[in-house]
Amino acid sequence: MNISLPELEQAINYWRQQRPALGEECALSPEVNALAGAYAMMIIEHSSGIALESLEPMAQQLIAAWRQASAAANGRL
């Protein structure tokens, strides 16, 4: 299964709302940081999507949780 760049952006924004940056340095939360690496690689490689299996386990779990939350919010569960 793949995730598209717009979907990854949505997942990052979801986790930014759930766990906003804190402190004067505005450090990213571990959740956002885990997804930011994949996002950066997609931008650098001009990729429109990436295989979930190629992501770190934490990023895979975060995307799965975001998809589940999105489906619940849209009444699809």
N, C-alpha and C positions, 0 to 999 in steps of 0.2 A: 504494500500500500504506500502511496506517496502523499506528500503534503505540498500544496502549492505555496508560492511566495505570499500571495494575499492571505491565505489561511494561516501561515506562520505569523504574519503581521497581526492577525486577529488574536491568535493565541498569546503572542507577546503582550498585546494590549490588555487582554483578559488578566494575565498574571500581573501586569503593572497595576491594575486596579485592585487585585486581591492582595498584593504585597508591594506597595509603593516603595520607591527609593527613600532612604532615611539618612539623617545626619547632614552635617554641613557639606560633606563631600558628595552627597546624593548618590551613594553607592547603590548599584543595582541589587535587587534581591537575588538570592541563589536561584530562584525559579526563572527570573528574567535572564539572568546571566547564562543559565544552561541553554536557553533558546537563542540567545544573541549570537553565539558562535556559529550555529547553523545558518542563521540569517545572514551573517557577514559572508560566509562562504558562498551562499547563493548569490549574493550581490556581486562578489568578486568574480565568480564564474559565469555571471549573466545567465543563471539557471532559473527556470520558471517553476521548478519543482524538485523535490528530493525524496529518495526512498526512506521511509521511516526506519527501516532496518539499519541504515547507515549512520543513524544518530546514536548518541550516547543513551544508555538506558534511562537516565533521569529525564532527558528531553523527550524520549518516547512516552514515558509515564505522564509527563506534564501535558503533552499534546492529547493523549487519551483522556485525561481528566478534563481538559478544555472542551474536547468534542462532546463528552458526556454532559458537561454543564450546559453547553450550547444546545444540545438536543433537548435537555430538560426544560430550558428556558423557552424553547420553541414548541414545546408540547409534543415532542417526538419520542418520548420514552414510554 
